[in-house]
């Protein structure tokens, strides 16, 4: 096998496809590069066929930290559990690959993407699908390729659409659209957008489809060059699960019974009736037939259910729960569902029920991300949980699966464009969506529930967001677009198309498509119905909570933002953190100080305000003319030191303690006494001179000096009358010649 390299430029970026040098024992391998970002894609197909009634495909994305010149954190110092981004990238590769394999393919396939270089300019995720497609092609694996993926951005300045924009270009884009598929159709879509219109999104999708076709064409050139160097690629032969005519006929003879069993609004009742019918059908086969045709029987039973559901829709226009194509299931909206939490919302649509709970925290509670991407972290975190009880099943509770991470990421992306900036709302925000019941599109239920929770928490979002899942049935030459699909229509239908947005436009989309030949008219119809469905759901939400609460809940921390001089940070922190810890311990507030002098203070009730006053007092510089009630903290022969503010003492000279002559400071004041004073002067070194307000009479026996001050007759370091002006500034001495 000889190394083959194909270099090309598309849409302002340079790409390289290479095979024949690395991982030669894999069924197929391809090194794909964009800029300097490089990923190795390998594909291995098992020799033996698995006894499954599904296609056993596994995709892994391995995020190597050496790709960005970084040593992994943690004790072991090696890559372990994949990051959320790595998991989502693997899921993104899987989604267009899976439907491209022939029906009945049962050999195990494993695709591994290993990041070798991440140049921090060009993303590595989208090029992985092109690399996987090329690896399968050079390995002679049967699939409907070539496949490619592109990311489409749109410049905020010019409105120009970009293909695979750099991280810098993405920062100035109001669209982040990922499309994957072949040169003829789109099979996978992920999008985040800043409220762009349906028409603009359709235009971006059409542009993306052309870009995909261009990348597929370059793959064909690469394969042709590969065969020119290494000879024709041997197309491997795999035994496919073929339908058995007798099994098909005997099972599909129960079509009418299956149609009747499917007509039930309640999911669990419908599942029970369908399962009972399947068992009844299986009982018609002998033990020998069940053993010989076990896999074929399972496949045909699933096929019968699928066919009956789809024909019901295209023939009668009625769905299994009795709805028409564009009808949304009954809604229930309950904001402020839980006491004490910072914000909550219960959203139910049909038999899909999601409880979302919002929690507000300090900005320093943001999530730090340890990935190969140039993203340090995020302040808005959305977590989605799908426990087994939500579908009436038992199962393992533990770490979130790929599906849960993907649904949570979609809901998070849907709400990001409407969140207030850190300057407007200096909080870290976490929303957790607990799926209580599931029968289709719990991710859209999470989006709606999370909007309710944020509004209930007093987060000033720009506009509320709602979402709906669209479906598609193509059967018997007919096409029907479905609004608000339930689980059965997702599983047995041709498309799962989720759209979220505000009244102004789209904020996120996700699509998995099994149908070829989707025309622009079909997409336009899906967009139109999704808009109608979203607005219907949004109005139901606004009827219950028309706007975000004006204030956060009493149980939520109040965050106060202060700006202090950088040279005062040390004073607030104190030696070894003694001062700041003392404030936090005594008030119960939390304080976070940034390098630029920004101080964030969080506390429940009056704790935040009390801590803020303490910080202000530390950095406050007294000014002449200001009055204070201070505490005497020290006494010297020449006067008393009075604490005006924490860490701020001023000198109250003995000459200004009382009306009249004072021999000893202790005759007037003692340590711990409170005294009302006025600031006379603050010199260049920060030393503060004070005067006492409402001076008392000097002790009996003391002589009254000029203007109530003392003379310089005793050794107390005081000055003669007139040596200081009324503002405490020393006057020049006058010298007279003796005659």
TIKE-420062 format. One record per residue (C-alpha): x, y, z; residue number from 0. Coordinates in nm, 2 decimals, padded with zeros to 4 digits. Layout:
      c1      c2      c3  seq
       X       Y       Z  NUM
...
! end
This chain:
      c1      c2      c3  seq
   00.00   00.00   00.00    0
   00.15   00.33  -00.11    1
   00.08   00.66   00.06    2
  -00.16   00.88  -00.13    3
  -00.22   01.25  -00.06    4
  -00.48   01.48  -00.20    5
  -00.46   01.86  -00.13    6
  -00.73   02.11  -00.22    7
  -00.87   02.45  -00.14    8
  -01.23   02.53  -00.08    9
  -01.40   02.84   00.04   10
  -01.07   03.00   00.15   11
  -00.94   02.70   00.35   12
  -00.68   02.44   00.27   13
  -00.75   02.07   00.32   14
  -00.55   01.75   00.29   15
  -00.68   01.39   00.27   16
  -00.41   01.12   00.32   17
  -00.41   00.74   00.34   18
  -00.16   00.46   00.32   19
   00.09   00.55   00.59   20
  -00.09   00.53   00.92   21
  -00.30   00.25   01.08   22
  -00.27   00.02   00.78   23
  -00.42  -00.28   00.97   24
  -00.75  -00.11   01.00   25
  -01.02  -00.18   00.74   26
  -00.97   00.18   00.63   27
  -00.79   00.48   00.75   28
  -00.76   00.85   00.65   29
  -00.57   01.14   00.79   30
  -00.77   01.46   00.73   31
  -00.63   01.81   00.78   32
  -00.77   02.17   00.78   33
  -00.50   02.43   00.83   34
  -00.28   02.25   01.08   35
  -00.57   02.08   01.26   36
  -00.53   01.71   01.20   37
  -00.75   01.41   01.28   38
  -00.69   01.04   01.21   39
  -01.01   00.85   01.12   40
  -01.00   00.47   01.13   41
  -01.28   00.23   01.05   42
  -01.28  -00.14   01.13   43
  -01.56  -00.39   01.03   44
  -01.58  -00.72   01.20   45
  -01.56  -01.04   00.99   46
  -01.85  -01.21   01.17   47
  -02.21  -01.10   01.15   48
  -02.38  -01.02   01.48   49
  -02.71  -01.18   01.58   50
  -02.88  -00.84   01.63   51
  -03.19  -00.68   01.49   52
  -03.01  -00.35   01.46   53
  -02.70  -00.21   01.30   54
  -02.40  -00.23   01.56   55
  -02.21   00.09   01.49   56
  -01.98   00.25   01.74   57
  -01.82   00.59   01.70   58
  -01.56   00.73   01.94   59
  -01.38   01.07   01.93   60
  -01.05   01.06   02.12   61
  -00.95   01.41   02.24   62
  -00.57   01.41   02.29   63
  -00.44   01.69   02.50   64
  -00.10   01.68   02.33   65
  -00.28   01.81   02.02   66
  -00.28   02.15   02.19   67
   00.05   02.11   02.38   68
  -00.11   02.05   02.71   69
  -00.07   01.79   02.99   70
  -00.40   01.65   03.11   71
  -00.50   01.75   03.46   72
  -00.57   01.50   03.74   73
  -00.36   01.25   03.92   74
  -00.31   01.00   03.64   75
  -00.20   01.26   03.38   76
  -00.36   01.08   03.09   77
  -00.68   01.12   02.90   78
  -00.97   00.93   03.07   79
  -01.34   01.00   03.04   80
  -01.42   01.20   02.73   81
  -01.53   01.56   02.77   82
  -01.88   01.66   02.69   83
  -01.76   01.82   02.36   84
  -01.58   01.50   02.27   85
  -01.90   01.30   02.33   86
  -02.11   01.54   02.12   87
  -01.85   01.52   01.84   88
  -01.87   01.14   01.84   89
  -02.25   01.17   01.83   90
  -02.22   01.41   01.54   91
  -02.01   01.17   01.34   92
  -02.24   00.88   01.41   93
  -02.56   01.04   01.30   94
  -02.49   01.08   00.92   95
  -02.29   00.76   00.90   96
  -02.56   00.53   01.05   97
  -02.83   00.57   00.79   98
  -02.58   00.54   00.50   99
  -02.52   00.17   00.56  100
  -02.74  -00.08   00.37  101
  -03.05  -00.22   00.54  102
  -02.97  -00.55   00.71  103
  -02.60  -00.48   00.77  104
  -02.52  -00.66   01.09  105
  -02.14  -00.67   01.10  106
  -02.00  -00.46   01.38  107
  -01.84  -00.13   01.27  108
  -01.62   00.09   01.48  109
  -01.51   00.43   01.37  110
  -01.25   00.61   01.58  111
  -01.15   00.97   01.54  112
  -00.82   01.07   01.71  113
  -00.72   01.43   01.73  114
  -00.35   01.47   01.66  115
  -00.32   01.85   01.62  116
  -00.56   02.12   01.71  117
  -00.42   02.45   01.58  118
  -00.67   02.66   01.78  119
  -00.77   02.83   01.45  120
  -00.96   02.56   01.26  121
  -01.21   02.33   01.44  122
  -01.16   01.96   01.42  123
  -01.51   01.84   01.45  124
  -01.67   01.89   01.11  125
  -01.37   01.75   00.91  126
  -01.41   01.42   01.10  127
  -01.71   01.31   00.89  128
  -01.52   01.37   00.57  129
  -01.23   01.16   00.71  130
  -01.46   00.88   00.82  131
  -01.62   00.87   00.48  132
  -01.28   00.85   00.31  133
  -01.17   00.58   00.55  134
  -01.47   00.37   00.48  135
  -01.43   00.42   00.10  136
  -01.06   00.32   00.09  137
  -01.16   00.02   00.31  138
  -01.41  -00.10   00.05  139
  -01.70  -00.09   00.30  140
  -02.05  -00.06   00.14  141
  -02.22   00.26   00.23  142
  -02.40   00.55   00.06  143
  -02.11   00.79   00.03  144
  -01.91   01.00   00.00  145
  -02.03   01.20   00.30  146
  -01.92   01.53   00.43  147
  -02.00   01.79   00.70  148
  -01.97   02.17   00.69  149
  -02.02   02.45   00.93  150
  -02.19   02.76   00.80  151
  -02.15   03.09   00.97  152
  -02.28   03.44   00.88  153
  -02.08   03.76   00.93  154
  -02.26   04.01   01.16  155
  -02.08   04.29   00.96  156
  -02.15   04.19   00.60  157
  -02.41   03.92   00.62  158
  -02.18   03.70   00.41  159
  -02.21   03.32   00.45  160
  -01.89   03.14   00.55  161
  -01.79   02.77   00.52  162
  -01.60   02.62   00.81  163
  -01.52   02.96   00.97  164
  -01.23   02.99   01.20  165
  -01.28   03.04   01.57  166
  -01.22   03.41   01.52  167
  -01.47   03.43   01.24  168
  -01.73   03.23   01.45  169
  -01.70   03.49   01.72  170
  -01.84   03.75   01.48  171
  -02.11   03.53   01.34  172
  -02.48   03.52   01.42  173
  -02.52   03.17   01.29  174
  -02.35   02.84   01.37  175
  -02.50   02.58   01.14  176
  -02.35   02.23   01.10  177
  -02.48   02.02   00.81  178
  -02.38   01.67   00.71  179
  -02.49   01.44   00.43  180
  -02.41   01.34   00.07  181
  -02.41   01.55  -00.24  182
  -02.78   01.49  -00.28  183
  -02.94   01.52   00.06  184
  -02.89   01.64   00.42  185
  -02.90   01.37   00.69  186
  -02.79   01.56   01.00  187
  -02.82   01.92   01.11  188
  -02.72   02.12   01.42  189
  -02.77   02.49   01.45  190
  -02.75   02.78   01.69  191
  -02.85   03.13   01.59  192
  -02.92   03.47   01.72  193
  -03.29   03.48   01.63  194
  -03.26   03.46   01.25  195
  -03.56   03.42   01.03  196
  -03.68   03.09   00.88  197
  -03.61   03.22   00.53  198
  -03.25   03.31   00.62  199
  -03.20   02.97   00.77  200
  -03.34   02.79   00.46  201
  -03.10   03.00   00.25  202
  -02.81   02.90   00.47  203
  -02.91   02.53   00.45  204
  -02.92   02.55   00.07  205
  -02.58   02.71   00.07  206
  -02.45   02.44   00.30  207
  -02.58   02.16   00.07  208
  -02.38   02.30  -00.22  209
  -02.07   02.31   00.01  210
  -02.12   01.95   00.11  211
  -02.14   01.85  -00.26  212
  -01.81   02.03  -00.32  213
  -01.64   01.84  -00.04  214
  -01.79   01.51  -00.17  215
  -01.65   01.58  -00.51  216
  -01.30   01.63  -00.36  217
  -01.33   01.29  -00.19  218
  -01.41   01.13  -00.53  219
  -01.09   01.28  -00.67  220
  -00.90   01.14  -00.37  221
  -01.05   00.79  -00.42  222
  -00.96   00.81  -00.79  223
  -00.60   00.90  -00.71  224
  -00.59   00.63  -00.45  225
  -00.70   00.37  -00.70  226
  -00.46   00.51  -00.96  227
  -00.17   00.45  -00.72  228
  -00.28   00.13  -00.54  229
  -00.51  -00.03  -00.79  230
  -00.89  -00.07  -00.77  231
  -01.03  -00.09  -00.42  232
  -01.17  -00.43  -00.34  233
  -01.53  -00.39  -00.24  234
  -01.58  -00.62   00.06  235
  -01.88  -00.85   00.06  236
  -02.10  -00.87   00.37  237
  -02.40  -01.09   00.42  238
  -02.71  -00.87   00.48  239
  -03.02  -00.97   00.67  240
  -03.26  -01.04   00.38  241
  -03.64  -01.06   00.43  242
  -03.78  -01.41   00.44  243
  -04.09  -01.40   00.22  244
  -04.28  -01.66   00.43  245
  -04.21  -01.47   00.75  246
  -04.31  -01.14   00.60  247
  -04.64  -01.27   00.46  248
  -04.75  -01.44   00.78  249
  -04.67  -01.14   01.00  250
  -04.81  -00.87   00.76  251
  -05.13  -01.07   00.75  252
  -05.20  -00.90   01.08  253
  -05.19  -00.55   00.94  254
  -05.54  -00.46   01.04  255
  -05.49  -00.58   01.39  256
  -05.17  -00.38   01.43  257
  -05.35  -00.07   01.30  258
  -05.62  -00.11   01.56  259
  -05.37  -00.17   01.84  260
  -05.18   00.14   01.75  261
  -05.48   00.37   01.78  262
  -05.45   00.47   02.14  263
  -05.37   00.82   02.29  264
  -05.20   00.67   02.60  265
  -04.85   00.55   02.54  266
  -04.83   00.27   02.79  267
  -05.17   00.13   02.69  268
  -05.06   00.14   02.33  269
  -04.73  -00.03   02.41  270
  -04.91  -00.30   02.60  271
  -05.16  -00.37   02.32  272
  -04.89  -00.38   02.06  273
  -04.67  -00.61   02.27  274
  -04.96  -00.84   02.33  275
  -05.03  -00.86   01.96  276
  -04.67  -00.93   01.88  277
  -04.66  -01.22   02.13  278
  -04.98  -01.35   01.98  279
  -04.83  -01.34   01.63  280
  -04.51  -01.51   01.75  281
  -04.72  -01.79   01.91  282
  -04.83  -01.88   01.56  283
  -04.47  -02.00   01.48  284
  -04.35  -02.33   01.59  285
  -04.05  -02.37   01.83  286
  -03.83  -02.48   01.53  287
  -03.94  -02.18   01.33  288
  -03.88  -01.94   01.62  289
  -03.53  -02.07   01.66  290
  -03.45  -02.06   01.29  291
  -03.61  -01.73   01.21  292
  -03.58  -01.55   01.54  293
  -03.40  -01.25   01.39  294
  -03.62  -01.23   01.09  295
  -03.93  -01.25   01.30  296
  -03.81  -00.96   01.52  297
  -03.73  -00.75   01.22  298
  -04.07  -00.82   01.05  299
  -04.27  -00.75   01.37  300
  -04.09  -00.41   01.39  301
  -04.16  -00.36   01.02  302
  -04.53  -00.43   01.06  303
  -04.56  -00.17   01.34  304
  -04.38   00.08   01.13  305
  -04.58   00.02   00.82  306
  -04.91   00.03   01.00  307
  -04.83   00.36   01.17  308
  -04.71   00.53   00.85  309
  -05.00   00.41   00.63  310
  -05.24   00.54   00.89  311
  -05.10   00.89   00.86  312
  -05.08   00.90   00.48  313
  -05.41   00.73   00.41  314
  -05.64   00.88   00.67  315
  -05.45   01.19   00.78  316
  -05.50   01.07   01.14  317
  -05.22   00.99   01.38  318
  -05.21   00.71   01.64  319
  -05.33   00.95   01.92  320
  -05.61   01.09   01.70  321
  -05.44   01.42   01.61  322
  -05.42   01.57   01.27  323
  -05.08   01.65   01.11  324
  -05.03   02.00   01.24  325
  -05.19   01.97   01.58  326
  -05.00   02.02   01.91  327
  -05.08   01.80   02.21  328
  -05.25   01.95   02.52  329
  -05.03   02.18   02.72  330
  -04.98   02.24   03.09  331
  -04.76   02.53   03.20  332
  -04.67   02.59   03.57  333
  -04.40   02.84   03.66  334
  -04.29   02.88   04.02  335
  -04.36   02.51   04.08  336
  -04.12   02.45   04.37  337
  -04.07   02.65   04.69  338
  -03.73   02.79   04.80  339
  -03.54   02.71   04.48  340
  -03.42   03.01   04.28  341
  -03.66   02.94   03.99  342
  -03.86   02.65   03.85  343
  -04.11   02.56   03.58  344
  -04.31   02.26   03.49  345
  -04.39   02.21   03.13  346
  -04.61   01.93   02.99  347
  -04.71   01.86   02.63  348
  -04.92   01.54   02.60  349
  -04.73   01.27   02.78  350
  -04.40   01.45   02.78  351
  -04.34   01.63   03.12  352
  -04.03   01.82   03.22  353
  -03.95   02.00   03.55  354
  -03.67   02.26   03.51  355
  -03.50   02.42   03.80  356
  -03.27   02.73   03.78  357
  -02.99   02.81   04.03  358
  -02.80   03.14   04.04  359
  -02.45   03.17   04.17  360
  -02.13   03.38   04.16  361
  -01.96   03.42   03.83  362
  -01.66   03.23   03.97  363
  -01.88   02.93   03.98  364
  -01.87   02.91   03.60  365
  -01.78   02.57   03.44  366
  -01.42   02.54   03.33  367
  -01.37   02.33   03.02  368
  -01.06   02.11   02.97  369
  -01.08   02.04   02.59  370
  -00.87   02.09   02.28  371
  -01.08   02.39   02.18  372
  -00.99   02.75   02.27  373
  -01.28   02.79   02.50  374
  -01.20   02.83   02.87  375
  -01.55   02.78   03.01  376
  -01.91   02.88   03.02  377
  -02.13   03.07   03.26  378
  -02.46   02.92   03.15  379
  -02.49   02.55   03.21  380
  -02.78   02.33   03.12  381
  -02.81   01.97   03.24  382
  -03.07   01.72   03.11  383
  -03.16   01.40   03.30  384
  -03.36   01.12   03.15  385
  -03.42   00.86   03.43  386
  -03.57   00.52   03.33  387
  -03.89   00.59   03.52  388
  -03.99   00.86   03.27  389
  -04.07   00.59   03.02  390
  -04.21   00.34   03.28  391
  -03.90   00.13   03.27  392
  -03.63   00.01   03.51  393
  -03.26   00.08   03.44  394
  -02.92   00.19   03.56  395
  -02.89   00.53   03.71  396
  -02.54   00.69   03.66  397
  -02.34   00.91   03.44  398
  -02.54   01.08   03.15  399
  -02.54   00.90   02.82  400
  -02.47   01.05   02.48  401
  -02.84   01.11   02.42  402
  -02.87   01.31   02.75  403
  -02.57   01.52   02.67  404
  -02.69   01.59   02.32  405
  -03.04   01.69   02.44  406
  -02.90   01.91   02.71  407
  -02.66   02.08   02.47  408
  -02.96   02.15   02.23  409
  -03.16   02.31   02.51  410
  -02.85   02.51   02.62  411
  -02.79   02.63   02.27  412
  -03.15   02.73   02.23  413
  -03.14   02.97   02.53  414
  -02.79   03.12   02.50  415
  -02.89   03.39   02.25  416
  -03.15   03.54   02.49  417
  -02.94   03.54   02.81  418
  -02.84   03.88   02.95  419
  -02.47   03.97   02.95  420
  -02.25   03.94   03.26  421
  -02.26   04.32   03.29  422
  -02.64   04.32   03.29  423
  -02.67   04.02   03.52  424
  -02.35   03.92   03.69  425
  -02.45   03.56   03.77  426
  -02.35   03.21   03.68  427
  -02.66   03.02   03.58  428
  -02.74   02.65   03.60  429
  -03.06   02.50   03.48  430
  -03.14   02.13   03.54  431
  -03.42   01.97   03.34  432
  -03.57   01.66   03.50  433
  -03.77   01.45   03.25  434
  -04.06   01.32   03.45  435
  -04.25   01.16   03.16  436
  -04.14   01.11   02.80  437
  -04.33   01.04   02.49  438
  -04.15   01.24   02.23  439
  -03.93   01.55   02.22  440
  -03.83   01.59   02.58  441
  -03.55   01.82   02.46  442
  -03.81   02.07   02.34  443
  -04.00   02.03   02.67  444
  -03.67   02.11   02.84  445
  -03.63   02.42   02.64  446
  -03.98   02.54   02.73  447
  -03.94   02.44   03.10  448
  -03.61   02.61   03.12  449
  -03.75   02.93   02.98  450
  -04.01   02.92   03.26  451
  -03.75   02.85   03.52  452
  -03.53   03.14   03.41  453
  -03.82   03.38   03.40  454
  -03.94   03.27   03.74  455
  -03.58   03.32   03.88  456
  -03.59   03.68   03.76  457
  -03.32   03.63   03.49  458
  -03.39   03.92   03.25  459
  -03.38   03.72   02.93  460
  -03.43   03.92   02.61  461
  -03.73   03.72   02.49  462
  -03.89   03.38   02.59  463
  -03.80   03.07   02.38  464
  -04.02   02.78   02.29  465
  -03.95   02.47   02.08  466
  -04.13   02.20   01.89  467
  -04.03   01.88   01.72  468
  -04.14   01.81   01.36  469
  -04.16   01.48   01.19  470
  -04.20   01.34   00.83  471
  -04.37   01.04   00.68  472
  -04.29   00.94   00.32  473
  -04.49   00.64   00.23  474
  -04.67   00.51  -00.08  475
  -04.56   00.82  -00.28  476
  -04.71   01.06  -00.03  477
  -04.53   01.30   00.21  478
  -04.68   01.43   00.54  479
  -04.51   01.68   00.77  480
  -04.61   01.62   01.14  481
  -04.60   01.88   01.42  482
  -04.51   01.79   01.77  483
  -04.41   01.43   01.71  484
  -04.44   01.17   01.98  485
  -04.19   00.89   02.04  486
  -04.34   00.63   01.80  487
  -04.35   00.89   01.52  488
  -03.98   00.97   01.59  489
  -03.87   00.61   01.60  490
  -04.07   00.49   01.30  491
  -04.08   00.81   01.10  492
  -03.83   00.95   00.85  493
  -03.72   01.27   01.02  494
  -03.68   01.43   01.36  495
  -03.65   01.80   01.31  496
  -03.64   02.02   01.63  497
  -03.67   02.40   01.61  498
  -03.65   02.65   01.89  499
  -03.68   03.03   01.88  500
  -03.85   03.35   01.99  501
  -04.12   03.55   01.83  502
  -03.84   03.72   01.63  503
  -03.66   03.41   01.49  504
  -03.48   03.08   01.53  505
  -03.22   03.02   01.81  506
  -03.14   02.65   01.76  507
  -03.22   02.35   01.54  508
  -03.14   01.98   01.52  509
  -03.23   01.73   01.26  510
  -03.18   01.36   01.19  511
  -03.31   01.26   00.85  512
  -03.35   00.91   00.70  513
  -03.54   01.02   00.39  514
  -03.37   01.12   00.06  515
  -03.53   01.35  -00.19  516
  -03.63   01.62   00.06  517
  -03.72   01.92  -00.15  518
  -03.70   02.29  -00.06  519
  -04.08   02.29  -00.06  520
  -04.09   02.01   00.21  521
  -03.84   02.21   00.43  522
  -04.04   02.52   00.38  523
  -04.35   02.34   00.49  524
  -04.17   02.20   00.80  525
  -04.04   02.55   00.89  526
  -04.39   02.70   00.85  527
  -04.56   02.44   01.07  528
  -04.28   02.46   01.33  529
  -04.33   02.84   01.35  530
  -04.70   02.79   01.40  531
  -04.64   02.53   01.66  532
  -04.38   02.73   01.85  533
  -04.60   03.04   01.86  534
  -04.89   02.83   02.00  535
  -04.68   02.69   02.27  536
  -04.52   03.03   02.34  537
  -04.85   03.20   02.39  538
  -04.95   02.93   02.65  539
  -04.63   03.00   02.84  540
  -04.69   03.38   02.83  541
  -05.04   03.34   02.96  542
  -04.89   03.20   03.28  543
  -04.58   03.42   03.31  544
  -04.58   03.72   03.07  545
  -04.23   03.85   03.16  546
  -03.93   03.76   03.38  547
  -03.98   03.85   03.75  548
  -03.86   04.20   03.83  549
  -03.65   04.07   04.11  550
  -03.47   03.75   04.20  551
  -03.62   03.53   04.48  552
  -03.54   03.60   04.84  553
  -03.37   03.26   04.85  554
  -03.14   03.35   04.57  555
  -02.81   03.54   04.63  556
  -02.81   03.91   04.56  557
  -02.50   03.99   04.36  558
  -02.35   04.34   04.40  559
  -02.07   04.46   04.17  560
  -01.82   04.71   04.29  561
  -01.51   04.86   04.13  562
  -01.22   04.93   04.36  563
  -00.87   05.07   04.28  564
  -00.63   04.79   04.19  565
  -00.39   04.91   04.46  566
  -00.66   04.86   04.72  567
  -00.71   04.49   04.64  568
  -00.43   04.40   04.89  569
  -00.61   04.59   05.16  570
  -00.94   04.41   05.10  571
  -00.78   04.07   05.10  572
  -00.55   04.13   05.39  573
  -00.24   03.94   05.50  574
  -00.30   03.58   05.41  575
  -00.66   03.65   05.33  576
  -00.74   03.75   05.68  577
  -00.95   04.05   05.60  578
  -01.17   03.90   05.33  579
  -01.22   03.58   05.52  580
  -01.33   03.78   05.82  581
  -01.59   03.97   05.62  582
  -01.72   03.65   05.47  583
  -01.74   03.47   05.80  584
  -01.91   03.76   05.98  585
  -02.16   03.85   05.71  586
  -02.22   03.51   05.55  587
  -02.16   03.67   05.20  588
  -01.92   03.54   04.93  589
  -01.67   03.78   04.78  590
  -01.48   03.74   04.45  591
  -01.22   03.99   04.35  592
  -01.10   04.02   03.99  593
  -00.76   04.14   03.88  594
  -00.90   04.46   03.74  595
  -01.05   04.56   04.07  596
  -01.40   04.44   04.00  597
  -01.55   04.29   04.32  598
  -01.86   04.06   04.31  599
  -02.04   04.01   04.64  600
  -02.31   03.75   04.68  601
  -02.53   03.71   04.98  602
  -02.89   03.62   05.08  603
  -03.09   03.89   05.25  604
  -02.88   04.18   05.39  605
  -02.56   03.98   05.39  606
  -02.45   04.11   05.05  607
  -02.52   04.47   05.14  608
  -02.34   04.44   05.47  609
  -02.03   04.29   05.31  610
  -02.04   04.56   05.04  611
  -02.04   04.83   05.30  612
  -01.74   04.67   05.47  613
  -01.55   04.66   05.14  614
  -01.64   05.01   05.06  615
  -01.52   05.12   05.40  616
  -01.18   04.95   05.35  617
  -01.11   05.13   05.02  618
  -01.27   05.46   05.12  619
  -01.03   05.75   05.14  620
  -01.16   06.01   05.39  621
  -01.17   06.36   05.25  622
  -01.14   06.70   05.42  623
  -01.48   06.82   05.55  624
  -01.62   06.47   05.61  625
  -01.76   06.39   05.95  626
  -01.73   06.05   06.13  627
  -01.82   05.89   06.46  628
  -01.49   05.71   06.53  629
  -01.36   05.49   06.80  630
  -01.04   05.57   06.99  631
  -00.79   05.30   06.92  632
  -00.47   05.45   07.06  633
  -00.34   05.73   07.29  634
  -00.01   05.91   07.27  635
   00.11   06.22   07.47  636
   00.03   06.44   07.17  637
  -00.32   06.31   07.09  638
  -00.56   06.03   07.02  639
  -00.58   05.80   06.72  640
  -00.94   05.75   06.61  641
  -01.05   05.48   06.37  642
  -01.27   05.63   06.11  643
  -01.31   05.33   05.89  644
  -01.16   04.98   05.90  645
  -00.79   05.03   05.87  646
  -00.82   05.41   05.85  647
  -00.70   05.60   06.16  648
  -00.67   05.97   06.20  649
  -00.49   06.19   06.46  650
  -00.70   06.40   06.69  651
  -00.44   06.63   06.83  652
  -00.45   06.71   07.21  653
  -00.50   07.08   07.12  654
  -00.84   06.98   06.96  655
  -00.98   06.76   07.23  656
  -01.17   07.03   07.43  657
  -01.24   07.40   07.48  658
  -00.94   07.49   07.69  659
  -00.61   07.36   07.80  660
  -00.58   06.98   07.83  661
  -00.28   06.85   08.02  662
  -00.33   06.48   07.95  663
  -00.53   06.31   07.67  664
  -00.66   06.06   07.92  665
  -00.84   06.35   08.10  666
  -01.07   06.37   07.81  667
  -01.06   06.03   07.62  668
  -00.98   05.67   07.68  669
  -00.92   05.38   07.44  670
  -01.26   05.25   07.32  671
  -01.45   05.58   07.35  672
  -01.65   05.70   07.06  673
  -01.59   06.06   06.94  674
  -01.75   06.27   06.67  675
  -01.48   06.42   06.45  676
  -01.42   06.61   06.12  677
  -01.14   06.55   05.87  678
  -00.92   06.86   05.85  679
  -00.64   06.74   05.62  680
  -00.51   06.43   05.44  681
  -00.15   06.48   05.34  682
   00.05   06.32   05.05  683
   00.14   06.02   05.26  684
  -00.23   05.96   05.36  685
  -00.19   06.08   05.71  686
  -00.52   06.22   05.84  687
  -00.56   06.52   06.08  688
  -00.89   06.55   06.27  689
  -01.08   06.80   06.47  690
  -01.33   06.72   06.73  691
  -01.69   06.84   06.68  692
  -01.88   06.98   06.97  693
  -01.57   07.01   07.19  694
  -01.65   06.98   07.57  695
  -01.50   07.22   07.82  696
  -01.15   07.13   07.94  697
  -01.12   06.98   08.29  698
  -01.14   07.22   08.58  699
  -00.82   07.41   08.65  700
  -00.71   07.42   08.29  701
  -00.65   07.77   08.14  702
  -00.84   07.87   07.83  703
  -00.62   07.94   07.54  704
  -00.67   08.15   07.23  705
  -00.97   08.03   07.03  706
  -01.01   07.74   07.27  707
  -00.67   07.59   07.19  708
  -00.37   07.54   07.41  709
  -00.04   07.73   07.42  710
   00.30   07.58   07.38  711
   00.40   07.62   07.75  712
   00.42   07.25   07.83  713
   00.60   06.97   07.66  714
   00.31   06.82   07.46  715
   00.42   06.90   07.11  716
   00.13   07.14   07.05  717
   00.15   07.47   06.87  718
   00.07   07.83   06.98  719
  -00.26   07.98   06.90  720
  -00.28   08.08   06.53  721
  -00.02   07.83   06.41  722
  -00.29   07.64   06.23  723
  -00.57   07.77   06.03  724
  -00.93   07.67   06.06  725
  -00.87   07.39   05.81  726
  -00.59   07.24   06.00  727
  -00.32   07.36   05.76  728
  -00.01   07.50   05.94  729
   00.04   07.87   05.90  730
   00.39   08.01   05.85  731
   00.56   08.15   06.17  732
   00.63   08.52   06.19  733
   00.97   08.63   06.32  734
   01.01   08.97   06.49  735
   01.35   09.14   06.56  736
   01.41   09.22   06.92  737
   01.47   09.60   06.98  738
! end
